[in-house]
């Protein structure tokens, strides 16, 4: 049996929002969000070291104007949210130093918390759910405490994500609205929720937030190694749907995550960690180039956060590699060209 609160349908909004007389009014952003997600080799602790400075410089050098970090908490099957001890009056450097250093370099920063599901039966965040009211209550109590504490400690950030890819929780509208209201009380940062590409139309609480956040791993084609023209047509069709949805809800969209592996199948299943090696590099580069151009062309999508970059000197991980010479040229090329028009 599933325990849930009644669902309601609501509207959506954009990353740049002004609140006047209690109503949210969408504003046009003066510059697109050109973001890079900064990942971690060590639970985020490396974000608080001196290595954060050359890392952020490298991110800025490819033309990025935003960066995102993704602090972790763990989850257990009994609903317990496992959190490292956090003191709001003495926030750890791995949370607040990236904010200071990003601002010093002229970058804006988004905080995008992730639930770490490793070591559980959940194969990814979209499977997190519980089989009793007691477990759900434990989850919401722990999750709300964690998110509100993070938002308070990171109140100087430029945007904050209240949840990431928690597909099986979004019907709990009352709980999400309570979390959003409590986060509003501790930070002035614009808020969003990072919905999986399969579920962004199902989120019932967008009207309480300042952006439609989408994890943009859309399957574009059904065959490996498609041509660039095929990808352009696929993105054009996808953007038509997003444009219509955005206009219908009178809200804009930000891609809270988008990335591709070196894989012949990257445009078919972008979320897969498969890596086919150097021979598939052209496919990865083409996917990123076409996607970035599509974002720049679509006025209802205010920007994107590419997945993923790591702290210096080991700036690439096993997959979704951004800090390579070839990828740097692609990213910088698209963003520079867009600024020139």
Secondary structure, 3 states (H helix, E strand, C coil): CCCCCCCCCCCCCCCCEEEECCEEEECCCCCCEEEEEECCCCCCHHHHCCHHHHHHHHHHHCCCCEEEECCEEEECCCCCEECCCCCCCCCCHHHHHHHHHHHHCCCEEEEECEEECCCCCCCCHHHCCCCCHHHHHHHHHHHHHHHHHHHHHCCCCCEEEEEECCHHHCCCHHHHHHHHHHHHCCCCCEEEEEEECCCHHHCCCHHHCCCEEEECCCCCCCCCCCCHHHHHHHHHHHHHHHHHHHHHHCCCEEEEEECCCCCCCCCCCCCCCCCCCHHHHHHHHHHHHHHHHHHHHCCCEEEEEEEEECCCCCCCCCCCCCCCHHHHHHHHHHHHHHHCC
